[in-house]
């Protein structure tokens, strides 16, 4: 079960603690927060005062020829100018706060992902992680300013309206507030339903994002296997579920808003019924006061509705906040401890595996009691069947993972007691599938050592025999490789990755099936350069083509996480055991392909000769 499928927060309870990382980053911008709250309070104060002015204008107008309206109307117009200024203030501050918070969240989330070990990424789809840095950060940072604004605005307007109504007429104030408890109850019922729908929709949205990522990364595989229809059907199921929950939320909202409006109208009707009687009975309630109370009653529904909506938004966004908080709170499984010591020497002379056990999943061991010693200048080749543990050994040597049992030492010191950055700077890796970033060939070779000169970049390319093909490109070293290197062939990408590793000049070099993606001719060309690169350092070579490791100092045959044979190429052939079987079977297959290739070439020449003779 994937991480996306495992997480279902549709029934999770609200927890304010998940918002602390977001709030702490928002506090880094105190001025926008102050401006936002100030703007909300100013707008609330004016909205609470407007009904009083309307009432005063009505009462003053009823006095007839003695009415003095000019000062009141000027003040009334001035309030709208201040109102507009308050709106501008909170919109400006909300934009700044949202932008700054999103920037800090994305920066810190990206930095955290850079710190985490390889095991974290093994169980999480790329699309799922991307959505944490994009949609989740945007959702919470975009919501936060408006929540702060509505909290300030609603609190101010509720207090101002309530106090004003009770000062003006306590009896009418009570009639105006009769609908408020019903509004609160209705909001609680609807928001619970809206929260459940929103969380279901967000969970499916994460699955859709992961599906997008897998589709884009595997577009070629989809085309090759003609799975377009099946992929569309699988995505359609997600899209249908998303549509169902989105429609459910829309329908609930379409009932909720009219109900709140109806309750506000009911409160206004009650005030009108009671206030009209008081006006007619001349009990001290003027027509202006009655109109002001009716506006107050209608105004009361707005903060209740806004707070309910914002609370629902916060609850809906809580899962996004929780995922961000979870990512930021994740402790790297591989990190420096208090025992870390700076090495006395910058050179690594020996790397040793001591009774190492390792498993990716508990109860499924990959390596058991594995021991190995590698010294400077040694090239150790790892061969064997797929799944035997070869790539795991070099991943442990690179410290992508730590052993479950046993230890790995550098010059007699536990690798976990050496600084992680110090060790990483001394390891170079050429993976089976070369990863290139969008940019030029020169930038990709320089990727592992940004201070390298152009001359050093080109020298590294020459050493792995990549210089000639690079010069054949349209712009040479400045040619764009495309996203993921898709403008280069697989073999060319591998050569660029080799050059990048050479430029880094590592003390430990790992080549994990590094020449498996190049053709035989290119492999022979590269091999001479690789032999030079391997000198003077600890080198691990995981090889499928056994012809590339004949000059290795030590060849290990790995099966089921254990060494079943070891020795040089000649020694292992002399034993006539497992390595002998692998080598001879591969040699026979290579020889058969060579014979067929030669036969095809001869046949083509014969046909050409016959055609040429007929033409004569």
C-alpha positions in Angstrom: 0.0 0.0 0.0 1.5 3.4 -1.0 1.7 6.4 1.2 -1.1 8.1 -0.7 -3.4 5.1 -0.2 -2.5 4.7 3.4 -3.4 8.2 4.5 -7.1 8.8 5.0 -7.9 11.9 7.2 -11.5 12.2 6.3 -12.5 11.4 9.9 -9.6 13.1 11.6 -10.2 15.6 14.4 -9.1 19.3 14.3 -5.8 19.9 15.9 -4.5 23.5 16.2 -0.9 22.3 16.8 -0.5 21.4 13.1 -0.8 25.1 12.3 2.2 26.1 14.5 4.8 25.8 11.8 2.7 28.0 9.5 2.0 30.5 12.2 5.7 30.7 13.2 6.7 31.6 9.7 3.8 34.1 9.4 5.2 35.9 12.5 8.3 36.6 10.5 6.3 39.3 8.9 4.8 41.3 11.8 4.0 44.5 9.8 1.6 42.8 7.4 -0.1 41.1 10.4 -0.6 44.4 12.2 -1.8 46.1 9.1 -4.2 43.3 8.3 -5.8 43.4 11.8 -5.9 47.2 11.8 -7.6 47.2 8.4 -10.2 44.6 9.6 -10.9 46.6 12.8 -11.3 49.9 10.8 -13.7 48.3 8.3 -15.7 46.7 11.2 -16.0 49.9 13.1 -17.3 51.8 10.0 -19.8 49.0 9.1 -21.0 49.1 12.7 -21.4 52.9 12.6 -23.2 53.1 9.2 -26.6 52.0 10.6 -26.4 54.7 13.2 -25.8 57.3 10.6 -28.6 56.0 8.4 -30.9 56.2 11.5 -29.8 59.7 12.3 -30.3 60.8 8.7 -33.9 59.4 8.7 -34.8 61.0 12.1 -33.2 64.3 11.1 -35.1 64.3 7.7 -38.4 63.8 9.5 -38.0 67.1 11.3 -38.9 68.9 8.1 -37.5 72.3 7.3 -35.4 72.4 10.5 -33.3 69.3 9.3 -29.5 69.8 9.3 -28.3 67.1 7.0 -25.2 68.6 5.4 -22.7 67.8 8.3 -24.2 64.2 8.7 -23.9 63.5 4.9 -20.3 64.9 4.8 -19.4 62.6 7.8 -21.2 59.7 6.1 -19.3 60.2 2.8 -16.0 60.6 4.7 -16.6 57.3 6.4 -16.7 55.6 3.0 -13.3 57.1 2.1 -11.8 55.7 5.4 -13.6 52.4 4.6 -11.9 52.2 1.2 -8.6 52.9 2.8 -9.1 50.1 5.3 -10.0 47.7 2.5 -6.9 48.6 0.6 -4.8 48.2 3.7 -6.0 44.7 4.5 -5.8 43.5 0.9 -2.3 44.8 0.5 -1.1 43.3 3.8 -2.9 40.0 3.1 -1.1 39.6 -0.2 2.3 40.3 1.4 1.7 38.0 4.3 0.5 35.1 2.0 3.4 35.5 -0.4 6.0 35.7 2.4 4.6 32.7 4.3 4.4 30.6 1.1 8.0 31.5 0.3 9.3 30.5 3.8 7.2 27.3 3.8 8.4 26.2 0.4 12.0 27.0 1.2 12.0 25.1 4.5 10.1 22.1 3.0 12.6 21.9 0.2 15.5 22.2 2.6 14.0 19.4 4.7 13.7 17.2 1.6 17.4 17.8 0.9 18.2 16.5 4.4 16.2 13.3 4.4 17.7 9.9 3.6 17.0 7.8 0.6 14.6 5.5 2.5 12.1 8.4 2.9 11.7 8.7 -0.9 11.5 4.9 -1.4 7.9 4.8 -0.2 6.5 8.2 -1.4 5.6 8.9 -5.0 7.2 11.9 -6.6 3.8 13.6 -7.4 2.7 13.2 -3.8 5.8 15.0 -2.5 5.5 17.7 -5.2 2.0 18.5 -4.0 3.3 19.2 -0.5 5.6 21.9 -1.8 3.0 23.3 -4.3 -0.7 22.9 -3.6 -0.4 22.3 0.2 1.9 25.4 0.8 -0.3 27.5 -1.4 -3.5 26.4 0.3 -2.4 27.1 3.9 -0.5 30.3 3.1 -3.4 31.7 1.0 -5.9 30.9 3.7 -4.0 32.3 6.7 -4.3 36.0 6.0 -8.0 35.9 5.4 -8.5 33.9 8.6 -6.7 36.5 10.6 -8.6 39.3 8.9 -12.0 37.6 9.4 -11.2 36.9 13.0 -10.3 40.5 13.7 -13.2 41.9 11.6 -15.8 39.5 13.0 -14.7 40.0 16.6 -14.8 43.7 16.2 -18.1 43.9 14.5 -19.9 41.5 16.8 -18.7 43.4 19.9 -19.5 46.8 18.3 -22.9 45.8 17.1 -23.9 44.1 20.3 -22.8 46.9 22.6 -24.4 49.6 20.3 -27.8 47.7 20.2 -28.0 47.3 23.9 -27.1 50.9 24.5 -29.7 52.0 22.1 -32.5 49.7 23.2 -32.0 46.5 25.2 -35.4 45.0 24.3 -35.0 45.3 20.5 -31.4 44.0 20.9 -32.7 40.8 22.5 -35.2 40.4 19.6 -32.4 41.0 17.1 -30.3 38.3 18.7 -32.9 35.6 18.8 -31.7 34.0 15.5 -28.1 33.9 16.5 -28.2 30.5 18.5 -30.0 28.9 15.5 -27.3 30.3 13.2 -24.6 28.8 15.3 -26.3 25.4 15.5 -27.0 25.3 11.8 -23.4 26.3 11.0 -22.0 23.5 13.2 -24.2 20.9 11.4 -23.3 22.1 7.9 -19.6 22.6 8.6 -19.2 19.1 9.9 -20.7 17.8 6.6 -18.6 20.2 4.6 -15.4 19.2 6.4 -15.9 15.5 5.7 -16.5 16.2 2.0 -13.5 18.5 1.7 -11.2 16.0 3.3 -12.3 13.2 1.0 -11.8 15.5 -2.0 -8.3 16.5 -0.8 -7.2 12.9 -0.3 -8.3 12.0 -3.8 -6.6 15.2 -5.1 -3.3 14.0 -3.7 -3.8 10.6 -5.4 -4.5 12.4 -8.7 -1.4 14.5 -8.3 0.6 11.3 -7.8 -1.1 9.8 -10.8 -0.1 12.9 -12.9 3.5 12.5 -11.9 3.6 8.8 -12.7 2.0 9.3 -16.0 4.5 12.0 -17.1 7.5 10.0 -15.9 6.3 6.8 -17.5 4.9 8.3 -20.7 7.3 6.2 -22.9 6.4 3.0 -21.0 2.7 3.7 -21.4 3.2 4.2 -25.2 5.3 1.1 -25.5 2.7 -1.1 -23.7 -0.3 0.6 -25.3 -1.8 1.2 -21.9 -3.4 4.6 -22.7 -7.0 3.2 -22.4 -6.3 1.5 -19.0 -4.5 4.5 -17.6 -7.4 6.7 -18.7 -9.9 4.4 -17.0 -7.9 4.4 -13.8 -7.6 8.1 -13.8 -11.3 8.4 -14.6 -12.1 6.6 -11.4 -10.2 9.1 -9.4 -11.7 12.0 -11.3 -15.2 10.6 -10.8 -14.6 10.3 -7.1 -13.2 13.9 -7.0 -16.3 15.2 -8.9 -18.6 13.4 -6.4 -17.1 15.0 -3.3 -16.8 18.4 -5.0 -20.4 18.3 -6.0 -21.4 17.2 -2.5 -19.6 20.2 -1.1 -21.2 22.6 -3.6 -24.7 21.2 -2.9 -24.2 21.6 0.9 -23.0 25.1 0.4 -26.0 25.9 -1.8 -28.3 25.0 1.1 -26.2 26.6 3.9 -25.9 30.1 2.5 -29.7 30.6 1.8 -30.5 29.2 5.3 -28.2 31.7 6.9 -29.7 34.5 4.8 -33.2 33.4 5.8 -32.4 33.4 9.5 -30.9 36.9 9.2 -34.1 38.0 7.4 -36.1 36.4 10.2 -34.3 38.4 12.8 -34.9 41.6 10.8 -38.6 40.7 10.5 -38.8 40.2 14.3 -37.2 43.6 14.9 -39.6 45.2 12.4 -42.6 43.6 14.0 -41.7 44.6 17.6 -40.1 47.9 16.7 -43.1 49.0 14.5 -45.4 48.5 17.5 -43.1 50.6 19.7 -42.9 53.3 17.1 -46.7 53.5 16.8 -47.1 53.4 20.6 -44.6 56.2 20.9 -42.5 54.2 23.4 -39.3 56.0 22.7 -38.3 54.1 19.5 -37.9 56.4 16.6 -38.2 55.3 12.9 -34.4 55.9 12.5 -33.7 53.7 15.5 -36.0 50.9 14.0 -34.2 51.1 10.6 -30.8 51.0 12.4 -31.8 47.9 14.3 -33.0 46.1 11.2 -29.6 46.8 9.6 -27.9 45.6 12.7 -29.9 42.3 12.7 -28.9 41.7 9.0 -25.3 42.7 9.8 -25.2 40.1 12.6 -25.5 37.2 10.1 -22.3 38.2 8.2 -19.8 37.6 11.0 -21.5 34.3 12.0 -21.5 33.1 8.4 -17.9 34.3 7.8 -16.6 32.7 10.9 -18.4 29.5 10.1 -17.0 29.5 6.6 -13.4 30.3 7.7 -13.6 27.6 10.4 -14.6 25.1 7.7 -11.8 26.3 5.5 -9.3 25.9 8.4 -10.6 22.4 9.0 -10.4 21.5 5.3 -6.9 22.9 5.1 -5.8 21.1 8.3 -4.8 18.0 6.4 -2.5 20.1 4.2 -1.1 21.9 7.3 -0.7 18.5 8.9 1.3 17.1 6.0 3.5 20.2 6.0 4.0 20.0 9.7 4.8 16.3 9.4 7.4 16.9 6.7 9.0 19.7 8.7 9.0 17.7 11.9 10.5 14.6 10.2 13.9 13.8 11.6 16.4 12.5 9.1 17.2 8.8 9.7 20.8 9.5 8.7 22.3 12.6 10.3 25.3 13.7 12.4 25.2 12.7 16.1 26.9 14.0 19.2 29.6 11.4 18.7 30.7 12.9 15.3 34.5 13.6 15.2 36.4 15.5 12.5 39.0 13.1 10.9 42.7 13.7 11.4 43.3 13.0 7.7 41.4 14.1 4.6 42.3 10.9 2.8 40.3 7.7 3.1 42.6 4.6 3.1 40.2 1.8 4.0 36.5 1.1 4.0 35.3 -2.0 5.9 32.0 -3.8 6.3 31.9 -5.6 9.6 29.2 -8.3 10.0 26.6 -6.0 8.4 22.9 -7.0 8.4 20.4 -4.9 6.4 16.8 -5.0 5.3 14.5 -2.5 3.6 11.5 -4.0 5.4 11.5 -5.7 8.7 11.6 -9.5 8.4 12.9 -9.4 4.8 16.8 -9.4 5.1 18.8 -8.3 2.1 22.3 -8.7 3.6 23.2 -11.0 6.4 26.5 -11.0 8.3 28.2 -9.3 5.3 31.9 -8.4 5.7 34.3 -6.8 3.2 37.5 -4.8 3.3 38.2 -2.2 0.5 41.5 -0.3 0.4 42.7 2.7 -1.5 43.7 1.7 -5.0 41.4 -1.3 -5.1 38.7 -1.9 -7.6 36.0 -4.3 -6.3 33.5 -5.6 -8.7 30.2 -7.0 -7.6 28.4 -9.5 -9.9 25.5 -11.9 -9.5 21.8 -12.3 -10.2 19.4 -9.4 -10.0 18.1 -8.9 -6.5 21.1 -10.5 -4.8 22.1 -7.3 -2.9 24.8 -5.7 -5.2 23.2 -2.3 -5.4 22.4 -2.4 -1.6 26.1 -2.9 -0.8 27.1 0.2 -2.8 24.2 2.1 -1.3 25.5 1.3 2.2 29.0 2.2 1.1 27.7 5.6 0.0 25.7 5.9 3.2 22.3 6.2 1.6 21.3 3.8 4.4 22.8 2.7 7.7 23.2 -1.0 8.7 20.5 -2.6 10.8 23.2 -4.6 12.6 27.0 -4.5 12.4 28.9 -1.4 11.2 30.8 0.2 8.3 34.1 1.8 9.2 36.4 4.4 7.6 40.0 3.8 8.6 38.8 2.0 11.7 36.2 4.6 12.8 32.5 3.9 12.6 31.1 5.7 9.5 28.3 7.1 11.7 31.0 8.9 13.8 32.2 10.9 10.8 30.5 14.1 9.6 27.9 13.3 6.9 28.9 16.3 4.7 32.6 15.4 4.9 32.0 11.9 3.8 29.5 12.8 1.0 32.0 15.2 -0.4 34.4 12.3 -0.9 32.0 9.9 -2.7 31.2 9.9 -6.4 28.4 7.9 -7.9 27.6 7.0 -11.5 24.1 5.3 -11.3 22.6 2.9 -13.8 20.1 5.5 -14.9 21.9 8.9 -15.2 20.0 11.9 -14.0 20.6 15.2 -15.7 19.0 18.5 -15.0 17.7 21.0 -17.5 20.5 23.1 -18.7 23.7 22.8 -20.8 26.1 19.9 -21.0 28.7 22.1 -19.3 26.4 22.9 -16.3 25.5 19.2 -15.9 29.2 18.1 -15.7 29.9 21.0 -13.3 26.9 20.1 -11.2 29.0 18.2 -8.6 31.7 20.9 -8.4 30.4 24.3 -9.1 33.9 26.0 -8.8 35.3 23.9 -11.7 36.7 25.9 -14.6 35.7 25.3 -18.2 39.1 23.7 -18.9 38.6 21.2 -16.0 35.1 20.4 -17.3 36.4 19.6 -20.7 39.4 17.6 -19.3 36.9 15.4 -17.4 34.9 14.8 -20.6 38.1 13.8 -22.4 39.0 11.4 -19.7 35.8 9.4 -20.2 35.8 9.8 -24.0 32.8 12.1 -24.0 34.6 15.1 -25.6 34.1 14.1 -29.2 30.3 13.5 -29.0 29.8 16.8 -27.1 31.6 18.8 -29.8 29.4 17.1 -32.4 26.3 18.7 -30.7 25.0 21.9 -32.2 26.4 24.2 -29.5 29.0 21.9 -28.1 29.3 22.1 -24.3 26.6 24.9 -24.2 24.0 22.6 -25.8 20.8 22.2 -23.8 20.3 18.6 -22.6 16.5 19.1 -22.1 14.5 18.0 -19.1 16.1 14.9 -17.6 18.5 14.9 -20.5 15.9 13.8 -23.0 17.7 15.5 -25.9 20.7 13.1 -25.5 20.8 9.4 -26.1 20.9 7.0 -23.1 24.6 6.3 -23.7 25.4 10.0 -24.0 23.6 10.8 -20.7 25.7 8.1 -19.1 29.0 9.6 -20.5 28.0 13.0 -19.1 27.3 11.4 -15.7 30.7 9.7 -15.8 32.4 13.0 -16.6 30.6 14.6 -13.7 31.9 11.9 -11.3 35.4 12.3 -12.6 35.3 16.1 -12.2 34.4 15.6 -8.6 37.6 13.5 -8.1 36.1 11.4 -5.3 38.1 9.1 -3.0 35.3 6.5 -3.2 33.8 5.9 -6.6 30.7 3.8 -7.1 29.7 2.7 -10.6 26.3 1.0 -10.5 25.8 -0.7 -13.9 27.3 2.5 -15.3 28.0 1.1 -18.8 24.9 -1.0 -19.1 23.2 1.6 -21.2 25.9 2.1 -23.8 26.5 0.0 -26.8 29.5 -2.3 -27.1 31.5 0.1 -29.2 30.9 3.0 -26.9 31.6 0.7 -23.9 35.0 -0.2 -25.3 35.7 3.5 -25.8 34.7 4.4 -22.3 36.4 1.5 -20.6 39.9 2.8 -21.2 38.9 6.1 -19.7 37.2 4.3 -16.8 40.4 2.3 -16.0 42.3 5.5 -15.6 39.5 7.0 -13.4 39.5 4.1 -11.1 43.2 4.3 -10.2 44.2 5.6 -6.8 40.8 5.4 -5.2 38.4 2.9 -3.6 36.2 1.8 -6.4 33.0 -0.3 -6.4 31.8 -1.5 -9.8 28.4 -3.2 -10.1 28.5 -4.9 -13.5 26.2 -6.9 -15.7 28.6 -7.1 -18.5 31.4 -9.2 -17.1 33.8 -8.1 -19.8 34.1 -4.7 -18.1 35.5 -6.1 -14.8 38.2 -8.5 -15.9 40.9 -6.1 -14.6 39.2 -5.6 -11.2 41.4 -6.3 -8.2 38.7 -8.3 -6.5 35.5 -9.8 -7.9 32.7 -10.8 -5.5 29.9 -13.0 -6.6 26.9 -12.0 -4.5 23.8 -14.1 -4.1 21.0 -13.7 -1.5 23.0 -11.0 0.3 26.2 -13.1 0.8 29.5 -13.6 -0.9 29.5 -17.0 -2.6 32.8 -16.5 -4.5 35.6 -14.0 -4.5 38.9 -13.6 -6.3 40.4 -12.2 -9.5 39.0 -12.9 -12.9 41.6 -15.6 -13.6 41.2 -17.2 -10.1 37.4 -17.4 -10.4 37.5 -18.8 -13.9 40.0 -21.5 -12.6 37.5 -22.5 -9.9 34.9 -23.3 -12.7 32.0 -22.5 -10.4 29.3 -19.8 -10.4 31.4 -17.0 -11.9 32.6 -19.4 -14.6 29.0 -20.2 -15.5 28.1 -16.5 -15.6 31.1 -15.5 -17.7 31.0 -18.4 -20.2 27.2 -18.1 -20.8 27.6 -14.3 -21.4 30.7 -14.8 -23.5 28.8 -17.3 -25.7 25.9 -15.0 -26.1 28.2 -12.1 -27.0 30.1 -14.3 -29.4 26.8 -15.4 -31.0 25.7 -11.8 -31.5 29.1 -10.9 -33.0 28.9 -13.8 -35.4 25.3 -12.9 -36.4 26.4 -9.3 -36.9 29.3 -10.4 -39.1 27.1 -12.7 -41.1 24.6 -10.0 -41.6 27.3 -7.6 -42.8 28.7 -10.2 -45.2 25.2 -10.9 -46.6 24.6 -7.2 -47.1 27.9 -7.0 -49.0 27.0 -10.0 -51.2 23.6 -8.5 -52.0 25.2 -5.2 -52.9 27.7 -7.0 -55.1 24.9 -8.9 -56.9 22.9 -5.8 -57.4 25.9 -4.0 -58.6 26.7 -6.8 -61.1 23.2 -6.7 -62.4 23.5 -3.0 -62.9 26.6 -3.5 -65.0 
